[in-house]
Amino acid sequence: MTVKRVILIAAVFVLAGAGWFLLGLATQRRTEQAGRSIDARVEALWGLPLVQRAPSFSVRIPGGDRERWIMPVTNQVNVALHADYRKKGLLWYSTYIAAFDGAYTIRNEDKVAQKVRIHFDFPAKEGTYDAFSAWVNGVRPAQDIRTDEGINEMIELPPGEEAVFQVAYRTRGLGSWQYALDPNAGRVQGLELEVQTDFTNVDYTDGSLSPMAVEAGEQGGLRLAWEASDLITRQNIGVVIPDRLNPGPLTSRITFFAPVCLVFFFVLVVTINVLYRVDIHPMHYLFVAAGFFAFHLLFAYLVDVINIHLAFILSALVSVSLVTTYLSAALRGRFPWKVAIAGQLFYLVLFSYSFFLKGVTGLTIAIGSVVTLAVLMRVTAHIDWNEVFVVKAKEKKVPALATPATEDTAESQS
């Protein structure tokens, strides 16, 4: 293998890398443009991340406009979160349906009757609420309900008596659900909050209070419980709906990573060139790179119309068939096609599929690199690299020596 041939192979690699870079940018921009135009529509149709604030209870201090906040003696909240993913373009959105049911008990510890003001905010002012109900001691509020203003109710509570405020509804949200404790009270007593999910890959919002108990729930989900007798905290309680695999960003990451897959395969082809003494021309490398590129080109546009896993399988089958049949036909059976199939499945298919599994991509590549190094060191240990990379000097043309004149020639000339 000459230095010139190595340079040409490197040029093929750079050309292929430029193609993947442009394809990755196109896919990324297509996803971003679609996301910007769709995000607002999804939020309008399905809502925003919901933050349900605990209701506040207060009494007016005589002789002024100041208010004194009352803590409920019990806070019993039950929430059911049902993930209901929606796809728009190349993106999946983590939408969900939330069923909320809360009951709050307040007690008048004073010796005189108190007029207690109850205020409840809806989690989204423009939201839609189904199966809504609210009552105080079993009596529904007489006033009309406005989601932008919330519920405002005034009740008279005799000394030593209790009142129970209850509210329930079903609504839709996006991304995460949070429950915010009443900041006016600064603490919460008798907290019993339970969140039932129909998914197990649960995460929590940043800075939120982690559950005290996590158990297997119904419908294959989890039951998350927060319980406290007297809790002082400024942290919210929040659950993040797990993201679904998004074709657009995943396709971009796989495409940008493609040159790494190709360089591993080129190393494999060069090793075969040396071991089997097969004359592999730089044009062969160019068509191999085109076969690799076909995988990412097909995958980038198939994910728009079919399932992402099916798109990956079809694109991989096409690419492996193109590269293997080409090398077998071009090199007339001298190239070990089984090794080529194994190499492409390992470096292209396995490396690319590792992006489907969150958090294992780096480990997969590290293991693949070490295995490749070990195999190459094993099979090339006996090779004399001086012979492989020797540069043959051009043969110099030596001018022919003049033939000495014979006696007969001399006589004839005389």
Secondary structure by P-SEA (a helix, b strand, c coil): ccaaaaaaaaaaaaaaaaaaaaaaaaaaaaaaaaaaacaaaaaaacccbbbbbcbbbbbbcccccbbbbbbbcbbbbbbbbbbbbbbccccccccbbbbbbbbbbbbcccccccbbbbbbbcccccccccccccccccccccbbbbccccbbbbbbbcccbbbbbbbbbccccccbbbbbcccccccccbbbbbbbbcccccccccccccccccccccccbbbbbbbbccccccccccccccccccaaaaaaaaaaaaaaaaaaaaaaaaaaaaaacccccaaaaaaaaaaaaaaaaaaacccccccaaaaaaaaaaaaaaaaaaaaaaaaccccaaaaaaaaaaaccccccccccccccaaaaaaaaaaaaaaaaaaaaccccccccccccccbbbbccccccccaaaaaaac
